[in-house]
């Protein structure tokens, strides 16, 4: 996937939106937060839809639904101070979004395995590498975070444990794509997943450890927006460069026939 002037133009608009959201969080302007916070992800969703219009893809749909669920989570968390249910609603929305990302990321591997002849020895090496570099780092990170938070979770202990297991699995699924996609797509999504985890764990620290300097929420949201952008960019890269455009595939088939 080659980025064009319009893509860089969107990135500039997205960066301005992120900076605006950071500012309204910093000055504690509630009305501004309600207007700007959902708008950033809406911008990303529109960009994603425009780039992939008329491109049928299961992966595209998984990522799109995950972005929409994330938008629901954003809106719910805007009102978390009003009632604990808003926090739980936001948690549930993001949990479902992460599950859809997991399905989409592992689906990339499934598609590739159907296309390629399996080499048993190579598969064994891949599994060992995945356990060492894909599973352990993510689960160690979330386990360490949980140990630091567990005394402060109260009644939310079990939901937080489930959420942490899911975000660790999302990171592991992103790492698993290494063998089944292009390098740019792999790196975009891997770094997106890592930054998403950092953003979520920072949010947990703010919520349960009451670590909340003036800039904290703005930083959490900025890393979250960057993570979502990278995941969307990685998905588009995979769809264009691995799955290919449907009309290009049809044209290639017709050429072969002639």
BATI-408376 format. One record per residue (C-alpha): residue number from 1; x, z, y. Coordinates in pm, 1 decimal. Layout:
residues N
NUM,X,Z,Y
...
***
This chain:
residues 258
1,0.0,0.0,0.0
2,147.0,-108.7,331.7
3,51.6,92.3,637.6
4,-61.4,-119.8,931.8
5,-93.4,-52.3,1303.4
6,-451.3,67.5,1251.9
7,-329.7,325.6,999.5
8,-78.6,465.3,1245.8
9,-349.6,457.5,1511.8
10,-571.6,672.3,1290.0
11,-281.6,908.0,1221.7
12,-239.7,955.1,1597.1
13,-611.1,1031.9,1640.4
14,-598.4,1269.0,1341.9
15,-295.2,1448.8,1488.5
16,-475.5,1494.4,1821.3
17,-780.4,1632.8,1637.7
18,-558.3,1877.4,1445.1
19,-386.0,1989.6,1764.9
20,-723.8,2038.7,1934.1
21,-848.4,2249.4,1642.7
22,-529.5,2458.7,1652.9
23,-583.9,2518.5,2025.6
24,-949.2,2626.4,1993.8
25,-847.2,2864.3,1712.7
26,-565.9,3003.3,1925.6
27,-789.3,3075.3,2225.8
28,-1068.5,3206.3,1997.5
29,-1329.5,2964.7,2134.7
30,-1614.4,2991.2,1883.1
31,-1822.5,2700.2,2012.2
32,-1515.5,2477.3,2006.6
33,-1437.6,2580.0,1648.9
34,-1788.6,2493.5,1531.9
35,-1760.9,2146.7,1689.7
36,-1399.7,2058.2,1610.4
37,-1326.6,2206.3,1267.3
38,-1571.8,1987.9,1068.9
39,-1491.3,1686.5,1288.8
40,-1132.1,1665.2,1161.7
41,-1234.6,1621.1,797.6
42,-1522.3,1390.9,896.5
43,-1261.6,1167.3,1063.9
44,-1057.8,1160.4,742.4
45,-1364.9,1081.8,529.7
46,-1459.2,789.0,757.8
47,-1103.4,652.9,746.1
48,-1097.4,682.2,367.2
49,-1432.2,502.5,332.3
50,-1330.5,221.1,568.0
51,-999.7,165.5,386.9
52,-1166.3,156.6,46.7
53,-1491.4,-19.2,132.6
54,-1608.0,-253.9,-143.7
55,-1342.6,-113.1,-380.3
56,-1507.2,31.9,-694.3
57,-1294.6,311.1,-841.7
58,-1369.5,636.2,-1023.1
59,-1063.7,794.1,-863.7
60,-1190.4,693.8,-518.9
61,-1523.2,864.2,-591.2
62,-1366.5,1186.5,-719.6
63,-1153.8,1219.2,-406.8
64,-1446.8,1129.4,-179.5
65,-1672.3,1395.6,-334.3
66,-1386.5,1648.2,-312.9
67,-1350.7,1571.8,59.8
68,-1726.3,1613.0,111.8
69,-1720.3,1946.8,-72.4
70,-1425.1,2050.8,142.6
71,-1633.4,1968.9,449.4
72,-1908.6,2197.2,314.8
73,-1645.8,2467.9,263.2
74,-1521.5,2425.6,619.7
75,-1870.1,2470.1,760.7
76,-1938.7,2773.4,543.4
77,-1613.0,2946.0,642.1
78,-1697.8,2902.6,1009.6
79,-1954.5,3180.3,960.9
80,-1767.5,3404.3,715.8
81,-1757.0,3689.5,969.3
82,-2138.1,3692.2,980.4
83,-2182.6,3762.7,608.9
84,-1970.7,3780.5,293.9
85,-2191.5,3513.5,134.1
86,-2048.7,3250.7,369.6
87,-1698.7,3328.1,241.3
88,-1821.3,3306.8,-119.6
89,-1997.9,2977.7,-40.1
90,-1679.2,2837.7,110.1
91,-1480.6,2957.3,-190.5
92,-1726.7,2788.4,-427.9
93,-1715.8,2459.3,-233.4
94,-1338.2,2445.5,-238.8
95,-1331.9,2550.1,-604.4
96,-1547.0,2248.9,-692.7
97,-1331.6,2025.8,-470.2
98,-1017.6,2136.3,-655.3
99,-1186.5,2073.9,-992.4
100,-1270.8,1718.7,-883.8
101,-911.1,1666.9,-771.3
102,-795.1,1787.2,-1114.8
103,-1029.9,1541.8,-1289.1
104,-913.2,1258.6,-1062.3
105,-541.8,1334.4,-1098.8
106,-552.9,1368.7,-1478.0
107,-771.1,1057.1,-1492.3
108,-476.1,857.7,-1353.3
109,-279.5,958.9,-1661.4
110,-567.3,870.2,-1893.2
111,-597.9,521.1,-1743.9
112,-225.1,458.6,-1783.0
113,-216.2,586.3,-2142.0
114,-485.0,336.1,-2238.0
115,-275.2,54.6,-2096.0
116,63.7,150.9,-2240.2
117,195.9,179.9,-2593.5
118,273.8,543.9,-2672.1
119,625.0,645.8,-2767.2
120,605.2,976.2,-2957.6
121,956.6,1088.1,-2866.9
122,908.3,1000.1,-2499.8
123,573.9,1180.7,-2497.4
124,744.5,1494.8,-2632.7
125,1001.2,1484.7,-2352.0
126,724.1,1437.4,-2097.3
127,534.0,1739.7,-2226.0
128,847.4,1958.3,-2209.7
129,928.1,1841.7,-1855.5
130,568.5,1893.2,-1747.9
131,564.9,2251.5,-1877.6
132,895.0,2331.1,-1706.7
133,844.5,2156.3,-1373.0
134,469.4,2102.6,-1353.0
135,304.5,2412.5,-1492.9
136,543.0,2705.8,-1448.8
137,613.6,2677.8,-1072.4
138,245.6,2660.5,-976.1
139,129.3,2939.4,-1204.0
140,423.9,3160.0,-1105.5
141,339.7,3110.2,-738.2
142,-27.8,3199.4,-779.9
143,51.0,3491.3,-1015.4
144,292.5,3635.9,-760.2
145,31.9,3595.1,-486.0
146,-231.5,3766.0,-699.2
147,-4.1,4065.7,-767.5
148,37.3,4107.9,-393.3
149,-337.3,4083.4,-329.0
150,-502.1,4256.2,-625.8
151,-528.3,4602.5,-467.6
152,-717.3,4456.9,-170.4
153,-966.8,4226.4,-341.8
154,-1244.9,4475.3,-417.7
155,-1553.2,4310.5,-570.6
156,-1404.0,3964.7,-517.0
157,-1126.3,4020.6,-772.1
158,-1266.8,3795.5,-1045.4
159,-1372.5,3505.7,-815.5
160,-1025.7,3508.8,-656.6
161,-854.0,3507.5,-998.8
162,-1063.4,3205.9,-1105.1
163,-991.8,3028.6,-776.3
164,-616.4,3089.3,-807.6
165,-613.2,2955.5,-1164.1
166,-792.5,2642.9,-1046.4
167,-559.7,2576.0,-751.3
168,-258.9,2626.2,-980.2
169,-414.1,2375.2,-1221.1
170,-468.7,2132.4,-933.3
171,-98.7,2156.5,-846.0
172,-1.8,2106.8,-1209.4
173,-232.2,1804.0,-1236.6
174,-67.5,1654.6,-927.3
175,275.1,1702.0,-1089.3
176,148.4,1546.4,-1414.2
177,88.9,1215.6,-1231.8
178,465.6,1155.6,-1214.4
179,464.9,921.8,-1514.2
180,143.6,739.8,-1435.3
181,152.4,619.0,-1076.2
182,383.0,484.0,-807.2
183,644.6,707.5,-644.4
184,473.8,706.3,-300.4
185,135.6,798.2,-448.6
186,291.8,1070.1,-662.7
187,481.4,1225.5,-370.4
188,189.3,1208.1,-127.2
189,-43.3,1387.9,-367.9
190,216.8,1634.4,-496.4
191,312.5,1749.0,-146.7
192,-55.3,1749.0,-50.4
193,-133.5,1979.2,-343.5
194,157.6,2213.3,-263.3
195,61.5,2236.9,104.8
196,-303.7,2292.3,6.3
197,-196.4,2584.8,-213.3
198,13.0,2734.0,67.3
199,-282.7,2699.1,306.0
200,-522.7,2866.3,58.7
201,-284.1,3152.5,-17.8
202,-226.1,3205.3,355.2
203,-602.2,3221.4,403.9
204,-620.9,3487.0,130.9
205,-347.6,3689.3,303.9
206,-541.2,3671.8,630.8
207,-868.3,3767.3,462.2
208,-753.4,4050.0,235.7
209,-427.0,4178.7,384.1
210,-559.9,4151.1,740.9
211,-251.9,3956.9,852.5
212,-398.8,3774.5,1147.8
213,-169.9,3699.4,1441.9
214,-324.0,3481.1,1711.2
215,-180.0,3158.6,1566.9
216,-255.6,3232.4,1198.9
217,-590.0,3055.5,1157.6
218,-472.1,2750.5,1349.5
219,-168.0,2721.9,1123.2
220,-380.8,2764.2,808.4
221,-616.1,2487.4,918.8
222,-334.6,2254.6,1026.8
223,-163.0,2278.9,687.0
224,-501.5,2225.7,519.3
225,-567.4,1907.8,722.1
226,-219.2,1774.8,644.9
227,-275.9,1846.0,274.3
228,-607.9,1660.6,269.2
229,-458.0,1364.2,455.2
230,-168.4,1339.5,207.3
231,-403.1,1358.3,-92.6
232,-629.4,1088.0,54.0
233,-325.4,871.3,134.8
234,-188.5,916.8,-217.2
235,-525.9,825.4,-366.6
236,-547.1,508.3,-156.6
237,-189.5,417.5,-251.7
238,-271.4,452.5,-622.6
239,-595.1,257.5,-593.9
240,-431.3,-33.6,-409.8
241,-97.9,-44.4,-595.4
242,-193.2,60.6,-950.0
243,-561.8,-13.5,-996.5
244,-543.3,-314.3,-762.6
245,-811.5,-478.5,-554.5
246,-1095.6,-611.2,-772.8
247,-1110.0,-950.4,-600.6
248,-732.4,-992.3,-645.2
249,-767.1,-919.2,-1017.9
250,-1047.8,-1175.5,-1048.7
251,-844.0,-1434.5,-860.9
252,-547.7,-1374.5,-1093.1
253,-770.5,-1419.2,-1400.6
254,-907.0,-1749.2,-1266.7
255,-556.4,-1875.5,-1193.5
256,-448.8,-1804.2,-1551.7
257,-748.3,-1996.3,-1687.3
258,-652.4,-2302.7,-1481.5
***
